[in-house]
Amino acid sequence: MKKQQAFIPAGLQSWIDARQRFGLSHAHVQMARELGMNPKKLGKLANHNQEPWKLPLPGFIATLYFKRFGNAGPDTVRTIEEIAAAKRAKKQKHKAGKSTSSGGQECGAPTCDASFSVIAGR
């Protein structure tokens, strides 16, 4: 029996593909995401074999991260799978909160008419 894979959104799946393709660690992927890099454009930066003056991609990402944030790496490293699970959990919690809300009343008070009459001075 195969282990069921969790659904990964397309935006995060491209980071998983880039991690596998370029041999990046979870920390390097997180640093690249925080820097705002595009996973589809990493191939331009990872051609240090053809252009020897370029740093290897993990070193390049680490150098940029240090310049921008002043740290060698992120304090806590979260994998893409953990991020996707957290997004899923947040979405489920939000959906559950919406379905158990106050019976369709818009103002959120126990009775909308009573609170309106108090405010209006009736």
C-alpha positions in Angstrom: 0.0 0.0 0.0 1.5 3.4 -1.0 1.7 6.2 1.4 -0.7 9.0 0.4 1.0 12.2 -0.5 -0.4 15.4 0.8 -1.7 17.9 -1.7 1.0 20.6 -2.4 -0.1 23.8 -4.1 1.5 24.5 -7.5 3.4 27.5 -6.1 5.1 25.4 -3.5 5.5 22.4 -5.8 7.8 24.4 -8.1 10.1 24.9 -5.0 10.2 21.2 -4.4 11.1 20.6 -8.0 13.9 23.3 -7.8 15.2 21.8 -4.5 15.5 18.4 -6.2 16.9 19.7 -9.5 19.6 21.9 -8.1 20.4 19.9 -4.9 19.4 22.6 -2.5 18.8 22.0 1.2 15.6 23.0 3.0 17.4 26.0 4.5 18.6 27.2 1.0 15.0 26.9 -0.3 13.7 28.9 2.6 16.4 31.5 2.2 15.6 31.8 -1.6 11.9 32.2 -0.8 12.5 34.9 1.8 14.7 36.7 -0.8 11.8 36.6 -3.3 13.6 34.5 -5.9 11.7 32.8 -8.6 12.2 29.0 -8.6 11.8 28.9 -12.4 14.7 31.3 -12.9 17.2 29.5 -10.7 18.7 27.7 -13.7 20.2 31.0 -14.9 22.0 31.3 -11.6 23.1 27.7 -11.3 25.4 27.4 -14.4 28.7 27.8 -12.5 30.2 25.0 -14.6 29.8 27.0 -17.8 30.6 30.3 -16.2 33.4 29.7 -13.6 33.2 33.2 -12.0 29.8 32.4 -10.7 29.3 30.9 -7.2 27.5 27.6 -6.9 23.8 28.2 -6.3 23.7 27.3 -2.6 26.6 29.6 -1.9 25.1 32.4 -4.0 21.8 32.2 -2.1 23.6 32.1 1.3 25.7 35.2 0.2 22.6 37.2 -0.8 20.8 36.2 2.4 23.7 37.4 4.5 23.9 40.7 2.7 20.2 41.3 3.0 19.4 40.0 6.5 22.8 39.9 8.2 22.3 36.3 9.3 24.0 33.1 8.0 20.6 31.5 7.7 17.1 31.5 9.0 16.6 30.8 12.7 14.1 28.0 12.2 14.0 26.0 9.0 10.6 24.8 7.8 10.3 22.5 4.9 7.9 23.1 2.0 5.8 20.2 3.1 5.5 21.7 6.6 4.5 25.1 5.1 1.9 23.4 2.9 0.5 21.5 5.9 0.3 24.7 7.9 -1.6 26.4 5.1 -4.0 23.5 4.8 -4.6 23.5 8.6 -5.2 27.3 8.6 -7.6 27.0 5.7 -9.5 24.1 7.5 -9.7 26.2 10.7 -11.0 29.2 8.8 -13.6 27.0 7.0 -14.7 25.5 10.3 -15.0 28.9 11.9 -17.2 30.2 9.1 -19.6 27.2 9.2 -20.1 27.5 13.0 -20.5 31.3 13.0 -23.6 33.1 14.4 -26.4 31.7 12.2 -26.1 34.2 9.4 -26.4 37.4 11.4 -24.2 40.1 10.0 -23.6 42.3 13.0 -22.4 39.5 15.3 -24.5 40.5 18.3 -27.1 38.1 19.8 -29.9 40.0 18.2 -29.2 42.7 15.6 -32.4 44.6 16.2 -31.9 45.0 19.9 -28.3 46.3 19.5 -29.5 48.7 16.8 -32.3 50.0 19.0 -29.9 50.6 21.9 -27.5 52.5 19.6 -30.3 54.5 17.9 -31.9 55.4 21.3 -35.2 53.7 20.7 
